Amino acid sequence: MKQSVWTVKKLLDWAETYLKNQGFQKPRIDAEYLLADVLQKKRLELYLKFDQPLSVEELTKFKAYLKRRTLFEPLQYILGHQAFWSFEFKVGPGVLIPRPETEFLVETVLKSIPKDGPVHILDLCTGSGVIPITVALERKNASFVAIDSSQKALRYAKENAKTHGVEDRIQFLEANLFDPLSSKDIFDIIVSNPPYVAEKEWETLDKEILMFEPKEAFVAGPEGTVFHYTILKKAKSFLKKGGTLFLEISPEQSLTLKTFCKDLKGVISTEVLCDYTHRERVLRLSHG
């Protein structure tokens, strides 16, 4: 870029063409998000500032952002946050970027929680903490234990909980699944969005996932069901009578997991719920 007068419109148009030539699928949107962050404005506000010139400092920061994006670094890592539900969550290297599919999981859990009376919830594989934090913000009567094996992920989760003012209702633990719990730890609800990508599918994922996001947050053995099987087998020991387990799943795993559930003791009902795109996304088990 020449050091002439670069307006918002001129820079957006140039960046869009540049990213498009690099093979990015949504070059305009990427450019808008990056520039909006540089200028500390909402993305749509850029259209009201088309003729605004950028300072040398703003151009330098935008060029640095653009370089990172052309190296396939996720937009969310560059900006340092991701929108989820109606909230913003801090994310970065070492933590899974929350996906829209998980909003359906949260919605399903929220529908099962009464608006009065205490509810104790266990969240396994909490990542950046979007599930317990979002539910805590929507249900003031809910308290949580949130577990993850990643120290990096838990740093983000704790910071997000503090940012949203719910840190006093969520206990974060660094461990594998149920390991830190005892027989005295009983919950009304267990929820999890565990890794569920099959090992053979890993190399088929988008380049920015392969290069930047933690593999251990995606892959769960040959068929992608290792975590699901463990959670399904052990959940009964930590659920109150009449408690419910909610698991996010891949649509391709639905039949396999439903079949597995038939042999589980204490299960009253098993149901697979379809998400906003009509794909099987949440496995719900009620325990007696």
C-alpha positions, 0 to 999 in steps of 0.5 A, a space after each residue: 500500500 502506498 502511503 497516500 490518503 487511505 480512506 475507509 472505503 478505499 482500504 476496504 475495497 483494496 483489502 477485499 480484493 487482496 484477501 479474495 486473491 489469497 483464496 479467502 471465502 469471505 474477504 469483505 467481511 474479514 476486512 470489515 471486522 479487522 478495520 472496525 477493530 482498528 478504528 474501534 467501531 462497530 462493523 456497520 458503522 464503517 459505512 457511515 465513515 467511508 470518506 474518513 482517512 486513516 492515520 499512519 498508526 491505524 494503517 500500520 495496525 491494519 496491515 499487521 492484522 491483514 498479514 496475520 489473516 493471510 497466514 490463516 490465523 482465525 479472525 477471532 484470534 486476531 481480534 481476541 474475542 468471539 460473539 456467542 449468544 448475545 455476549 462477547 468472550 475472550 479467545 486466543 491460541 490454545 482454546 477452541 473458538 465457540 461455534 454457533 452449533 453450541 448456541 443450540 445446546 445452550 438453548 436446550 439446556 436453558 429450556 430445561 431449567 426452572 426460573 426459581 429454585 437452585 440448580 446445580 450444573 456440571 459442564 465438562 470440556 468447558 473450553 472458554 467457558 461459554 456454556 456455564 457463563 451464558 447459562 449463568 447470565 440467563 439463569 440467576 438460580 444456577 451454579 456450576 462446576 466447569 472442568 477442562 484438561 487444558 490450563 490455557 483454556 481455563 485461563 480464558 474461561 476464568 477471565 470470561 467469567 470475571 468479565 461477565 460477573 459470574 465468577 462466584 457461581 462457577 467453580 473451574 477445575 483443571 482435570 479430565 472429565 469426572 476425575 476430580 469429583 467424588 460420590 458426594 458431587 451430585 448435579 441436576 444437569 450435566 452438559 458437555 460439548 466434548 471433542 467429537 471429530 474422528 481422527 481420520 477427519 482431522 486433516 479434512 478440516 479448514 486450514 485455519 483450524 489445522 494450523 491454529 486451533 488445538 487438535 485436542 479440542 477437536 479429535 476424540 479417537 478413531 470415530 470421534 466418540 471416545 469422550 461421549 462413551 465415557 461421559 455416557 457411562 459415568 454420568 449416572 453416578 453424578 446425576 440426581 434422580 430425574 437429572 438430565 444429560 445434554 451432549 453436543 454431537 456430530 449428526 453422523 454419530 447420532 445412530 451410533 450413540 443412540 444404539 450405545 445408550 440402549 444398554 445404559 442402566 437407569 436411563 428413562 428416555 433418550 432423545 436426539 434434538 435437531 439444531 437450527 439447520 435441522 441436523 441432529 445436534 444434541 443428545 438428551 438423556 433423562 436418568 431415573 
